[in-house]
Amino acid sequence: MQLKIRLFGITKDIIGQAWTSVDIPESAKVEDLMQNLKITYPGLNKLHSVLVAVNDEYAKPEVILKPNDEIALIPPVSGG
Amino acid sequence: MIALTDQQINTEEIIAAVQADGAGAINVFIGTVRNNTQKKTVVHLEFEAYESMAVKKMQELADMASARWPVQKVAIVHRTGVLPIGEAAVVIAVSTPHRKASFEACEFIIDTLKEIVPIWKKEIFEDGEVWVAAHP
């Protein structure tokens, strides 16, 4: 399945655009997505932390992804 | 009042939003743009937000504070975009019956906002720029 990923902050700089998409198997998990992205974009490995949000919620590595999920990479936040 | 805005924050409006007859205290925290960091001169800041999730998480913070303290009303407003030195980046106001709870709730909200709300700050220096990682 094709998943579209929103990018913010330093992850947007590393990947060079505000969106990316990945093609991963049905029933892939958040951890599979991260592994795929880190292989495609090795620059992500230099970050000490990148979380994944699915439908506006922080998602654990074992969460199974669905084709219509809104997915975002969340590098370390720094608001306030 | 829970919001993100790309316009200058009106603090008076936020204070008015948390006024309540049962409130004996209103605590207001204003996070402002500082002109230096680690001995480097900051020219300005840029804030970027994952808007839908950020607003949702800010509302969750307000709800968590209201569950822990006798909060009358809460307002959290955060800026996005380019901010010059001295401008308010975030304003948090909490009204409670007595002062101690308003201090504690306000501190909880700003501390937790900096940990979980998806907003990112970029510091622009005279000779470069860097995304801040406040919580390694």
Backbone of each chain as ProteinMPNN parsed JSONL, in Angstrom:
{"seq_chain_A": "MQLKIRLFGITKDIIGQAWTSVDIPESAKVEDLMQNLKITYPGLNKLHSVLVAVNDEYAKPEVILKPNDEIALIPPVSGG", "coords_chain_A": {"N_chain_A": [[0.859, -1.192, 0.0], [0.316, 2.296, -0.567], [1.591, 4.904, 1.273], [1.172, 8.186, 2.488], [3.256, 10.638, 3.85], [3.477, 13.202, 6.209], [5.762, 15.881, 6.735], [7.82, 17.641, 9.032], [9.673, 20.445, 10.425], [13.015, 19.582, 11.092], [12.967, 17.119, 9.802], [11.701, 17.647, 7.456], [13.615, 19.234, 6.222], [15.676, 17.355, 5.932], [14.592, 15.441, 4.188], [13.776, 17.032, 2.174], [11.366, 18.002, 1.267], [7.856, 18.718, 1.919], [6.207, 16.578, 2.042], [6.278, 13.004, 1.808], [6.152, 9.79, 0.21], [5.588, 6.313, 0.8], [5.916, 2.921, -0.193], [4.626, 0.223, 1.211], [4.094, -3.101, 2.604], [0.695, -4.409, 3.044], [-0.83, -4.166, 6.24], [1.479, -3.328, 7.474], [3.571, -2.109, 10.117], [4.08, 0.724, 12.354], [6.778, 0.673, 13.086], [7.863, -0.647, 10.894], [7.466, 1.197, 8.892], [9.147, 3.268, 9.782], [11.622, 2.017, 9.588], [11.769, 1.611, 6.834], [11.78, 4.3, 5.958], [14.168, 5.217, 7.081], [16.031, 3.783, 5.703], [15.6, 4.676, 3.107], [16.028, 7.402, 3.448], [18.801, 8.125, 4.725], [19.717, 10.231, 6.293], [17.899, 10.591, 8.332], [18.715, 8.949, 10.349], [20.537, 10.314, 11.888], [19.15, 11.776, 13.687], [18.217, 11.99, 17.092], [15.789, 11.256, 17.946], [12.771, 10.375, 16.506], [9.392, 10.514, 16.245], [6.278, 8.917, 15.332], [3.229, 10.087, 14.196], [-0.114, 9.069, 14.033], [-3.083, 9.795, 12.608], [-3.301, 12.182, 14.151], [-2.355, 11.361, 16.649], [0.221, 10.254, 18.86], [1.932, 7.371, 17.874], [2.575, 4.002, 18.8], [5.372, 1.735, 18.136], [4.313, -0.748, 17.35], [1.86, -0.333, 16.229], [-0.535, -0.951, 13.704], [-0.63, 0.093, 10.348], [-2.972, 1.787, 8.208], [-4.341, 2.248, 4.896], [-5.618, 4.794, 4.612], [-4.753, 6.326, 6.724], [-3.717, 9.332, 8.371], [-0.519, 10.299, 8.397], [2.369, 11.389, 10.141], [5.723, 12.515, 10.532], [7.385, 13.136, 13.555], [9.745, 15.057, 14.647], [11.96, 15.942, 17.456], [10.141, 18.088, 19.575], [9.746, 21.674, 20.019], [8.285, 23.855, 20.974], [6.843, 26.759, 22.646]], "CA_chain_A": [[0.0, 0.0, 0.0], [1.042, 3.555, -0.663], [1.279, 5.794, 2.395], [1.679, 9.552, 2.358], [3.796, 11.028, 5.157], [3.721, 14.641, 6.373], [7.074, 16.135, 7.332], [7.932, 18.936, 9.705], [10.949, 20.8, 11.037], [14.268, 19.077, 10.513], [12.719, 15.986, 8.893], [11.373, 18.265, 6.16], [14.902, 19.638, 5.633], [16.454, 16.157, 5.565], [13.993, 14.772, 3.031], [13.787, 18.045, 1.128], [10.007, 18.376, 0.847], [6.904, 18.685, 3.025], [5.52, 15.273, 2.01], [6.893, 11.924, 1.057], [5.27, 8.626, 0.224], [6.307, 5.039, 0.819], [5.127, 1.764, -0.597], [4.956, -0.865, 2.131], [3.066, -4.152, 2.561], [-0.518, -4.302, 3.856], [-0.642, -4.513, 7.659], [2.785, -2.887, 7.995], [3.475, -1.397, 11.393], [4.823, 1.987, 12.462], [8.223, 0.381, 13.092], [8.251, -0.995, 9.516], [7.519, 2.466, 8.172], [10.363, 3.994, 10.176], [12.772, 1.301, 9.027], [11.752, 1.929, 5.403], [12.178, 5.698, 5.76], [15.577, 5.399, 7.453], [16.842, 3.212, 4.607], [15.459, 5.576, 1.962], [16.599, 8.713, 3.794], [19.748, 7.835, 5.816], [19.868, 11.406, 7.152], [17.016, 10.48, 9.498], [19.407, 8.2, 11.407], [21.332, 11.188, 12.75], [18.27, 12.36, 14.701], [18.163, 11.114, 18.27], [14.413, 10.819, 18.197], [11.698, 10.746, 15.578], [8.172, 9.764, 16.546], [5.303, 8.881, 14.252], [1.842, 10.365, 14.6], [-1.122, 8.511, 13.144], [-4.373, 10.456, 12.856], [-3.138, 13.187, 15.217], [-1.964, 10.78, 17.938], [1.503, 9.557, 18.85], [1.664, 5.956, 17.656], [3.638, 3.091, 19.232], [5.971, 1.017, 17.004], [3.554, -1.931, 16.933], [0.562, 0.042, 15.631], [-0.671, -1.353, 12.295], [-1.036, 1.233, 9.522], [-4.021, 1.563, 7.207], [-4.084, 3.11, 3.725], [-6.126, 6.163, 4.716], [-4.25, 7.013, 7.918], [-2.893, 10.542, 8.2], [0.737, 9.956, 9.08], [3.347, 12.486, 10.186], [6.94, 12.328, 11.323], [7.464, 14.158, 14.605], [11.066, 15.213, 15.274], [11.827, 16.536, 18.8], [9.364, 19.334, 19.526], [10.438, 22.786, 20.688], [7.408, 25.024, 21.101], [6.861, 27.448, 23.932]], "C_chain_A": [[0.891, 1.236, 0.0], [0.63, 4.446, 0.51], [1.929, 7.15, 2.172], [2.082, 10.036, 3.753], [4.02, 12.538, 5.188], [5.035, 14.842, 7.123], [7.117, 17.535, 7.925], [9.362, 19.16, 10.185], [12.129, 20.179, 10.316], [14.039, 17.882, 9.594], [12.359, 16.507, 7.5], [12.668, 18.694, 5.452], [15.684, 18.427, 5.138], [15.909, 15.535, 4.276], [13.82, 15.746, 1.858], [12.427, 18.432, 0.589], [9.059, 18.2, 2.03], [6.122, 17.369, 3.113], [6.46, 14.237, 1.416], [5.896, 10.766, 1.043], [6.125, 7.369, 0.193], [5.342, 3.939, 0.392], [5.523, 0.612, 0.321], [3.815, -1.879, 2.148], [1.834, -3.822, 3.409], [-0.173, -4.756, 5.276], [0.752, -4.176, 8.187], [2.563, -2.077, 9.266], [4.274, -0.094, 11.325], [6.323, 1.72, 12.405], [8.725, 0.004, 11.696], [8.389, 0.28, 8.677], [8.816, 3.211, 8.486], [11.611, 3.343, 9.581], [12.909, 1.626, 7.533], [12.28, 3.347, 5.162], [13.665, 5.909, 6.056], [16.512, 4.808, 6.395], [16.807, 4.165, 3.406], [16.138, 6.913, 2.212], [17.552, 8.528, 4.982], [19.96, 9.016, 6.773], [18.987, 11.353, 8.395], [17.706, 9.774, 10.659], [20.202, 9.103, 12.343], [20.472, 11.868, 13.83], [18.183, 11.417, 15.896], [16.761, 10.619, 18.563], [13.505, 11.294, 17.067], [10.496, 9.88, 15.926], [7.267, 9.802, 15.321], [3.937, 9.192, 14.846], [0.916, 9.765, 13.555], [-2.469, 9.111, 13.545], [-4.323, 11.339, 14.099], [-2.823, 12.61, 16.59], [-0.587, 10.145, 17.804], [1.231, 8.055, 18.776], [2.861, 5.112, 18.092], [4.143, 2.29, 18.029], [5.11, -0.131, 16.478], [2.199, -1.602, 16.303], [0.554, -0.311, 14.141], [-1.252, -0.186, 11.49], [-2.096, 0.829, 8.5], [-3.867, 2.592, 6.081], [-4.533, 4.561, 3.892], [-5.662, 6.912, 5.962], [-3.533, 8.301, 7.539], [-1.64, 10.352, 9.054], [1.689, 11.146, 9.025], [4.569, 12.042, 10.963], [7.046, 13.486, 12.311], [8.885, 14.172, 15.173], [10.896, 15.892, 16.637], [11.164, 17.917, 18.751], [10.074, 20.428, 20.314], [9.579, 24.044, 20.728], [7.594, 25.693, 22.445], [7.847, 28.595, 23.971]], "O_chain_A": [[2.023, 1.232, 0.482], [-0.557, 4.706, 0.707], [3.074, 7.249, 1.73], [1.337, 9.863, 4.717], [4.673, 13.092, 4.304], [5.375, 14.077, 8.025], [6.531, 18.478, 7.392], [10.148, 18.225, 10.332], [12.232, 20.24, 9.091], [14.84, 17.65, 8.688], [12.677, 15.877, 6.492], [12.8, 18.537, 4.238], [16.281, 18.461, 4.062], [16.671, 15.153, 3.388], [13.73, 15.333, 0.702], [12.334, 19.114, -0.431], [9.429, 17.594, 3.035], [5.468, 17.084, 4.115], [7.333, 14.565, 0.614], [4.914, 10.774, 1.785], [7.226, 7.355, -0.358], [4.131, 4.025, 0.593], [6.631, 0.086, 0.218], [2.695, -1.558, 1.753], [1.917, -3.055, 4.369], [0.676, -5.626, 5.473], [1.16, -4.684, 9.232], [1.52, -1.452, 9.46], [5.028, 0.154, 10.384], [7.059, 2.457, 11.75], [9.869, 0.295, 11.347], [9.305, 0.415, 7.865], [9.493, 3.716, 7.59], [12.532, 4.026, 9.132], [14.006, 1.881, 7.035], [13.113, 3.571, 4.283], [14.338, 6.681, 5.373], [17.637, 5.273, 6.216], [17.83, 4.427, 2.772], [16.747, 7.49, 1.311], [17.156, 8.75, 6.126], [20.339, 8.821, 7.928], [19.291, 11.996, 9.4], [17.335, 9.97, 11.817], [20.511, 8.71, 13.468], [21.003, 12.462, 14.769], [18.088, 10.201, 15.734], [16.57, 9.679, 19.334], [13.485, 12.476, 16.725], [10.581, 8.652, 15.903], [7.459, 10.602, 14.405], [3.544, 8.628, 15.867], [1.126, 9.927, 12.352], [-2.925, 8.951, 14.677], [-5.181, 11.256, 14.978], [-3.003, 13.293, 17.599], [-0.261, 9.568, 16.767], [0.405, 7.529, 19.521], [4.009, 5.447, 17.8], [3.443, 2.171, 17.023], [5.168, -0.455, 15.292], [1.473, -2.507, 15.89], [1.501, -0.013, 13.412], [-2.232, 0.438, 11.896], [-2.117, -0.296, 8.002], [-3.326, 3.676, 6.295], [-3.888, 5.466, 3.362], [-6.132, 8.018, 6.227], [-2.836, 8.364, 6.527], [-1.713, 10.259, 10.28], [1.803, 11.821, 8.002], [4.466, 11.289, 11.932], [6.83, 14.647, 11.963], [9.2, 13.395, 16.075], [9.805, 16.369, 16.95], [11.575, 18.793, 17.989], [10.906, 20.141, 21.175], [10.075, 25.155, 20.541], [8.393, 25.255, 23.273], [7.97, 29.268, 24.994]]}, "seq_chain_B": "MIALTDQQINTEEIIAAVQADGAGAINVFIGTVRNNTQKKTVVHLEFEAYESMAVKKMQELADMASARWPVQKVAIVHRTGVLPIGEAAVVIAVSTPHRKASFEACEFIIDTLKEIVPIWKKEIFEDGEVWVAAHP", "coords_chain_B": {"N_chain_B": [[-10.168, 29.176, 25.313], [-8.311, 27.96, 22.823], [-5.708, 27.948, 20.66], [-3.845, 28.297, 17.56], [-1.933, 30.805, 15.99], [-1.03, 33.014, 13.314], [-0.732, 35.609, 13.716], [0.127, 38.533, 15.717], [-0.024, 37.939, 19.21], [-2.77, 38.749, 21.237], [-2.622, 39.668, 24.369], [-4.319, 40.799, 26.293], [-6.822, 40.028, 25.407], [-6.712, 37.33, 25.85], [-6.469, 37.141, 28.617], [-8.935, 38.213, 29.299], [-10.515, 36.177, 28.356], [-10.325, 34.173, 30.243], [-11.419, 35.124, 32.516], [-13.515, 34.808, 35.357], [-16.332, 34.564, 37.519], [-15.938, 32.991, 39.751], [-13.255, 32.995, 40.121], [-10.344, 33.703, 41.915], [-7.862, 34.199, 41.196], [-5.745, 34.858, 38.452], [-3.396, 33.462, 36.467], [-0.797, 34.279, 34.294], [1.259, 33.206, 31.724], [3.822, 34.25, 29.637], [5.622, 33.392, 26.953], [8.485, 34.577, 25.476], [10.36, 35.889, 22.664], [13.755, 35.534, 22.719], [16.892, 37.327, 22.452], [19.217, 35.899, 22.236], [21.055, 32.8, 22.302], [22.877, 30.373, 23.914], [25.187, 32.041, 23.845], [25.094, 32.992, 21.264], [23.954, 35.357, 18.853], [20.592, 35.857, 18.274], [18.602, 36.461, 15.492], [15.937, 36.311, 14.61], [13.021, 34.221, 15.284], [11.492, 31.224, 13.979], [8.438, 29.582, 13.939], [6.964, 26.448, 13.433], [4.092, 24.456, 12.985], [2.328, 21.368, 13.421], [-0.659, 21.618, 12.674], [-3.36, 20.581, 13.196], [-2.913, 18.471, 15.002], [-1.461, 19.774, 16.975], [-3.281, 21.624, 18.051], [-5.124, 19.836, 19.081], [-3.553, 18.527, 21.023], [-2.959, 20.697, 22.677], [-5.501, 21.237, 23.664], [-5.878, 18.905, 25.084], [-3.972, 19.296, 27.082], [-5.129, 21.434, 28.457], [-7.401, 20.143, 29.391], [-6.236, 18.189, 31.028], [-5.006, 19.768, 32.978], [-7.272, 20.901, 34.08], [-8.388, 18.71, 35.244], [-6.653, 18.178, 37.291], [-6.356, 20.453, 38.892], [-8.39, 22.989, 40.51], [-9.543, 24.39, 38.154], [-10.923, 27.245, 36.63], [-11.094, 28.51, 34.075], [-9.186, 28.061, 31.048], [-6.719, 29.297, 28.822], [-4.833, 28.857, 25.908], [-2.582, 29.992, 23.65], [-0.652, 29.825, 20.779], [2.017, 31.005, 18.753], [2.705, 30.916, 15.209], [4.965, 30.951, 12.391], [7.117, 33.736, 11.457], [8.873, 35.337, 14.016], [9.804, 38.341, 15.546], [12.439, 39.562, 17.777], [11.513, 39.763, 21.191], [8.793, 39.448, 20.839], [5.678, 37.786, 21.732], [5.648, 34.312, 21.925], [4.137, 32.302, 22.969], [1.173, 32.32, 24.889], [-0.229, 31.644, 27.956], [-3.007, 31.341, 29.987], [-4.537, 30.943, 33.131], [-7.306, 30.551, 35.19], [-8.219, 30.307, 38.583], [-9.764, 29.458, 41.785], [-8.004, 30.14, 43.916], [-4.593, 31.414, 44.351], [-2.347, 29.598, 44.32], [-2.976, 27.253, 42.919], [-3.335, 28.268, 40.359], [-0.781, 29.097, 39.636], [0.534, 26.596, 39.656], [-0.909, 25.054, 37.774], [-0.494, 26.515, 35.456], [2.282, 26.335, 35.159], [2.523, 23.579, 34.801], [1.201, 23.314, 32.342], [2.826, 24.792, 30.48], [5.266, 23.443, 30.739], [4.584, 20.842, 29.903], [3.584, 21.302, 27.395], [5.926, 21.933, 26.035], [6.977, 19.436, 25.808], [5.21, 17.687, 24.454], [3.583, 18.877, 22.475], [3.222, 19.222, 19.022], [5.101, 21.397, 17.809], [7.56, 23.333, 16.26], [10.675, 25.003, 16.618], [12.737, 27.267, 14.956], [15.878, 28.686, 15.129], [17.181, 31.672, 13.967], [20.221, 32.864, 13.086], [22.823, 35.399, 12.63], [24.583, 34.201, 10.951], [23.563, 31.786, 10.04], [21.233, 29.023, 10.646], [19.17, 27.028, 12.843], [17.268, 24.151, 13.715], [15.641, 23.817, 16.758], [16.153, 21.438, 19.296], [14.519, 20.85, 21.873], [13.98, 18.872, 23.702], [15.889, 16.334, 24.056]], "CA_chain_B": [[-9.562, 29.609, 24.049], [-7.147, 27.15, 22.461], [-5.513, 28.341, 19.264], [-2.59, 28.679, 16.927], [-2.177, 31.996, 15.179], [0.145, 33.594, 12.664], [-0.795, 37.041, 14.025], [0.597, 38.891, 17.049], [-0.984, 37.483, 20.224], [-3.35, 39.816, 22.048], [-2.636, 39.135, 25.734], [-5.516, 41.282, 26.996], [-7.94, 39.195, 24.965], [-6.571, 36.01, 26.478], [-6.815, 37.326, 30.035], [-10.401, 38.383, 29.354], [-11.162, 34.886, 28.054], [-10.324, 33.266, 31.405], [-12.046, 35.746, 33.68], [-14.682, 34.058, 35.829], [-16.776, 35.079, 38.818], [-15.405, 32.151, 40.828], [-11.79, 33.019, 40.097], [-9.662, 34.687, 42.739], [-6.511, 34.355, 40.651], [-5.47, 34.544, 37.042], [-1.953, 33.416, 36.227], [-0.522, 34.39, 32.858], [2.638, 32.973, 31.308], [4.111, 34.713, 28.282], [6.933, 32.978, 26.452], [8.864, 35.604, 24.501], [11.519, 35.595, 21.808], [14.987, 36.056, 23.309], [17.833, 37.725, 21.388], [20.454, 35.114, 22.245], [21.022, 31.442, 22.82], [24.238, 29.832, 24.037], [26.142, 33.092, 23.462], [24.955, 33.397, 19.855], [22.91, 36.355, 18.671], [19.433, 35.4, 17.502], [18.006, 37.542, 14.701], [14.512, 36.08, 14.837], [12.636, 32.813, 15.371], [10.383, 30.761, 13.149], [7.716, 28.453, 14.523], [6.163, 25.651, 12.511], [3.236, 23.562, 13.775], [1.419, 20.39, 12.816], [-1.724, 22.391, 13.287], [-4.491, 19.826, 13.743], [-2.471, 17.714, 16.173], [-1.032, 20.716, 18.011], [-4.479, 22.146, 18.728], [-5.683, 18.721, 19.853], [-2.707, 18.307, 22.206], [-3.14, 21.847, 23.574], [-6.788, 21.025, 24.346], [-5.647, 17.837, 26.076], [-3.27, 19.915, 28.22], [-6.123, 22.203, 29.213], [-8.263, 19.173, 30.09], [-5.439, 17.555, 32.091], [-4.854, 20.758, 34.051], [-8.581, 21.08, 34.719], [-8.653, 17.516, 36.052], [-5.738, 18.14, 38.446], [-6.511, 21.64, 39.725], [-9.742, 23.556, 40.386], [-9.427, 25.419, 37.111], [-12.164, 27.843, 36.136], [-10.939, 28.586, 32.62], [-7.81, 27.994, 30.539], [-6.485, 29.733, 27.443], [-3.481, 28.584, 25.404], [-2.455, 30.467, 22.268], [0.748, 29.722, 20.338], [2.309, 31.624, 17.452], [3.446, 30.244, 14.143], [5.556, 31.924, 11.466], [8.347, 34.461, 11.807], [8.681, 36.21, 15.182], [10.959, 39.173, 15.901], [12.852, 39.567, 19.18], [10.608, 40.424, 22.123], [7.383, 39.129, 20.606], [5.171, 36.624, 22.463], [5.527, 33.075, 21.149], [3.024, 31.553, 23.548], [0.537, 32.923, 26.065], [-1.087, 30.692, 28.674], [-3.689, 31.972, 31.118], [-5.33, 29.983, 33.902], [-7.998, 31.144, 36.336], [-8.586, 29.347, 39.637], [-10.274, 30.183, 42.961], [-6.901, 30.656, 44.729], [-3.426, 31.649, 43.499], [-1.371, 28.499, 44.204], [-3.39, 26.337, 41.842], [-3.158, 28.897, 39.039], [0.654, 28.996, 39.326], [0.895, 25.196, 39.389], [-1.533, 24.608, 36.52], [0.161, 27.223, 34.355], [3.612, 25.732, 34.992], [2.308, 22.247, 34.211], [0.825, 23.432, 30.922], [3.955, 25.186, 29.625], [6.277, 22.372, 30.755], [4.121, 19.687, 29.127], [3.512, 21.769, 26.003], [7.262, 21.834, 25.443], [7.326, 18.018, 25.626], [4.323, 16.845, 23.625], [2.815, 19.552, 21.418], [4.062, 19.243, 17.813], [5.468, 22.73, 17.322], [9.022, 23.344, 16.133], [11.269, 26.349, 16.623], [14.015, 27.42, 14.264], [16.586, 29.91, 15.495], [17.885, 32.272, 12.837], [21.361, 33.671, 13.516], [23.361, 36.226, 11.54], [25.396, 33.373, 10.045], [23.008, 30.446, 9.847], [19.978, 28.731, 11.323], [19.137, 25.668, 13.381], [16.049, 23.699, 14.385], [15.929, 23.568, 18.168], [15.661, 20.178, 19.867], [14.447, 21.222, 23.285], [13.928, 17.681, 24.564], [16.611, 15.239, 23.385]], "C_chain_B": [[-8.277, 28.803, 23.827], [-6.884, 27.434, 20.992], [-4.051, 28.44, 18.867], [-2.896, 29.916, 16.099], [-0.883, 32.454, 14.514], [0.157, 35.119, 12.846], [-0.264, 37.291, 15.442], [-0.468, 38.525, 18.095], [-1.452, 38.676, 21.063], [-3.542, 39.299, 23.477], [-3.888, 39.557, 26.503], [-6.732, 40.417, 26.664], [-7.917, 37.833, 25.658], [-6.906, 36.083, 27.964], [-8.334, 37.449, 30.177], [-11.113, 37.046, 29.167], [-11.206, 33.958, 29.26], [-10.936, 33.919, 32.652], [-13.316, 34.987, 34.039], [-15.048, 34.567, 37.218], [-16.188, 34.279, 39.983], [-13.898, 32.18, 40.933], [-11.246, 34.11, 41.01], [-8.263, 34.943, 42.224], [-6.513, 34.053, 39.165], [-3.958, 34.582, 36.889], [-1.717, 33.419, 34.729], [0.961, 34.132, 32.622], [2.792, 33.453, 29.875], [5.521, 34.264, 27.926], [7.326, 33.921, 25.336], [10.141, 35.233, 23.759], [12.753, 36.324, 22.351], [16.021, 36.338, 22.206], [19.135, 36.94, 21.382], [20.184, 33.707, 22.709], [22.439, 30.906, 22.79], [25.287, 30.773, 23.433], [26.097, 33.462, 21.976], [23.789, 34.379, 19.742], [21.809, 35.808, 17.766], [18.824, 36.606, 16.785], [16.481, 37.489, 14.814], [14.247, 34.587, 14.944], [11.559, 32.504, 14.352], [9.746, 29.561, 13.835], [6.877, 27.782, 13.445], [5.335, 24.684, 13.355], [2.539, 22.545, 12.881], [0.056, 20.765, 13.395], [-2.826, 21.552, 13.934], [-4.088, 19.085, 15.015], [-2.077, 18.643, 17.316], [-2.242, 21.255, 18.782], [-5.105, 21.06, 19.6], [-4.883, 18.494, 21.136], [-2.821, 19.472, 23.194], [-4.457, 21.713, 24.336], [-6.646, 19.939, 25.408], [-4.932, 18.393, 27.305], [-4.241, 20.694, 29.1], [-7.016, 21.258, 30.02], [-7.513, 18.504, 31.243], [-5.28, 18.513, 33.269], [-6.172, 20.916, 34.817], [-8.943, 19.879, 35.594], [-7.815, 17.51, 37.332], [-5.909, 19.306, 39.398], [-7.914, 22.198, 39.544], [-9.778, 24.73, 39.397], [-10.812, 25.925, 36.711], [-12.137, 27.879, 34.609], [-9.458, 28.551, 32.248], [-7.78, 28.584, 29.137], [-5.033, 29.421, 27.083], [-3.444, 29.038, 23.943], [-0.973, 30.458, 21.896], [0.89, 30.33, 18.961], [2.921, 30.635, 16.48], [4.052, 31.344, 13.27], [6.792, 32.589, 12.022], [8.07, 35.437, 12.944], [9.936, 37.026, 15.456], [11.268, 39.074, 17.396], [11.82, 40.32, 20.021], [9.15, 40.041, 21.968], [6.971, 37.868, 21.374], [5.021, 35.437, 21.522], [4.372, 32.235, 21.661], [2.479, 32.342, 24.736], [-0.413, 31.891, 26.657], [-1.71, 31.435, 29.845], [-4.592, 30.95, 31.793], [-6.002, 30.745, 35.041], [-8.431, 30.042, 37.295], [-9.12, 30.134, 40.832], [-9.158, 30.829, 43.781], [-5.596, 30.618, 43.927], [-2.531, 30.432, 43.268], [-1.717, 27.582, 43.024], [-3.153, 26.958, 40.47], [-1.692, 28.893, 38.631], [0.999, 27.57, 38.875], [0.335, 24.725, 38.045], [-0.838, 25.242, 35.318], [1.547, 26.619, 34.092], [3.507, 24.352, 34.356], [2.028, 22.367, 32.71], [2.035, 23.809, 30.065], [5.019, 24.088, 29.597], [5.851, 21.216, 29.849], [3.964, 20.057, 27.66], [4.852, 21.587, 25.32], [7.683, 20.387, 25.204], [6.476, 17.314, 24.579], [3.606, 17.562, 22.479], [3.69, 19.716, 20.173], [4.197, 20.638, 17.191], [6.99, 22.77, 17.327], [9.521, 24.769, 15.972], [12.588, 26.319, 15.869], [14.628, 28.749, 14.682], [17.373, 30.399, 14.286], [18.975, 33.185, 13.401], [21.831, 34.545, 12.351], [24.064, 35.359, 10.498], [24.844, 31.951, 9.872], [21.711, 30.258, 10.605], [19.986, 27.296, 11.807], [17.758, 25.378, 13.977], [16.408, 23.347, 15.815], [15.35, 22.214, 18.563], [15.638, 20.357, 21.371], [14.494, 20.007, 24.206], [14.563, 16.499, 23.862], [16.019, 13.878, 23.751]], "O_chain_B": [[-7.295, 28.954, 24.554], [-7.751, 27.185, 20.155], [-3.159, 28.633, 19.693], [-3.997, 30.055, 15.567], [0.207, 32.307, 15.067], [0.946, 35.826, 12.218], [-0.212, 36.376, 16.264], [-1.657, 38.769, 17.893], [-0.653, 39.488, 21.53], [-4.503, 38.584, 23.762], [-4.449, 38.773, 27.269], [-7.556, 40.117, 27.528], [-8.956, 37.269, 26.001], [-7.554, 35.186, 28.503], [-8.934, 36.853, 31.072], [-12.176, 36.81, 29.742], [-12.034, 33.048, 29.305], [-10.96, 33.311, 33.722], [-14.086, 34.578, 33.171], [-14.176, 34.953, 37.997], [-15.967, 34.819, 41.067], [-13.319, 31.465, 41.751], [-11.624, 35.277, 40.906], [-7.551, 35.802, 42.745], [-7.18, 33.134, 38.689], [-3.32, 35.602, 37.149], [-2.346, 32.667, 33.985], [1.815, 34.764, 33.243], [1.993, 33.108, 29.004], [6.496, 34.709, 28.532], [6.596, 34.062, 24.355], [10.897, 34.364, 24.191], [12.789, 37.552, 22.43], [16.028, 35.68, 21.166], [20.054, 37.258, 20.627], [19.213, 33.445, 23.419], [23.119, 30.975, 21.766], [26.138, 30.372, 22.64], [26.977, 34.172, 21.49], [22.779, 34.253, 20.435], [22.063, 35.359, 16.649], [18.564, 37.64, 17.401], [15.828, 38.499, 15.079], [15.146, 33.777, 14.719], [10.814, 33.382, 13.917], [10.439, 28.637, 14.259], [6.186, 28.434, 12.663], [5.836, 24.149, 14.344], [2.206, 22.833, 11.731], [-0.332, 20.292, 14.463], [-3.186, 21.783, 15.088], [-4.836, 19.073, 15.992], [-2.326, 18.342, 18.483], [-2.224, 21.331, 20.01], [-5.557, 21.327, 20.714], [-5.458, 18.294, 22.206], [-2.784, 19.263, 24.407], [-4.523, 22.039, 25.521], [-7.219, 20.038, 26.493], [-5.242, 18.013, 28.434], [-4.183, 20.622, 30.327], [-7.345, 21.531, 31.174], [-8.084, 18.279, 32.31], [-5.407, 18.109, 34.425], [-6.181, 21.048, 36.041], [-9.7, 20.004, 36.556], [-8.209, 16.914, 38.334], [-5.637, 19.171, 40.591], [-8.566, 21.916, 38.538], [-10.011, 25.881, 39.765], [-11.74, 25.147, 36.487], [-13.029, 27.355, 33.942], [-8.595, 28.956, 33.028], [-8.712, 28.39, 28.356], [-4.12, 29.69, 27.863], [-4.187, 28.524, 23.106], [-0.143, 31.016, 22.613], [0.01, 30.198, 18.111], [3.562, 29.659, 16.868], [3.698, 32.516, 13.395], [7.435, 32.077, 12.939], [7.157, 36.26, 12.861], [11.022, 36.461, 15.584], [10.463, 38.568, 18.177], [11.321, 41.372, 19.621], [8.348, 40.282, 22.87], [7.797, 36.993, 21.635], [4.372, 35.522, 20.48], [3.707, 31.541, 20.893], [3.236, 32.953, 25.49], [-1.276, 31.342, 25.971], [-1.004, 32.089, 30.613], [-5.31, 30.197, 31.136], [-5.348, 31.493, 35.768], [-8.936, 28.997, 36.886], [-8.948, 31.352, 40.891], [-9.329, 31.937, 44.29], [-5.493, 29.885, 42.943], [-2.014, 30.24, 42.168], [-0.847, 27.195, 42.243], [-2.807, 26.254, 39.522], [-1.366, 28.713, 37.457], [1.663, 27.367, 37.858], [1.035, 24.07, 37.273], [-0.621, 24.59, 34.296], [1.934, 26.417, 32.941], [4.3, 23.998, 33.484], [2.565, 21.601, 31.91], [2.248, 23.201, 29.016], [5.61, 23.827, 28.55], [6.671, 20.674, 29.109], [4.184, 19.225, 26.78], [4.921, 21.145, 24.173], [8.643, 20.136, 24.475], [6.972, 16.429, 23.882], [3.068, 16.898, 21.593], [4.779, 20.284, 20.255], [3.528, 20.996, 16.222], [7.632, 22.305, 18.269], [8.91, 25.608, 15.31], [13.442, 25.465, 16.108], [13.989, 29.798, 14.602], [18.126, 29.648, 13.666], [18.686, 34.154, 14.103], [21.314, 34.449, 11.238], [24.139, 35.718, 9.323], [25.6, 31.022, 9.586], [21.152, 31.213, 11.144], [20.701, 26.449, 11.271], [17.16, 26.222, 14.644], [17.39, 22.643, 16.051], [14.216, 21.881, 18.218], [16.613, 20.056, 22.059], [14.977, 20.087, 25.335], [13.888, 15.746, 23.161], [16.501, 12.849, 23.279]]}, "name": "protein", "num_of_chains": 2, "seq": "MQLKIRLFGITKDIIGQAWTSVDIPESAKVEDLMQNLKITYPGLNKLHSVLVAVNDEYAKPEVILKPNDEIALIPPVSGGMIALTDQQINTEEIIAAVQADGAGAINVFIGTVRNNTQKKTVVHLEFEAYESMAVKKMQELADMASARWPVQKVAIVHRTGVLPIGEAAVVIAVSTPHRKASFEACEFIIDTLKEIVPIWKKEIFEDGEVWVAAHP"}
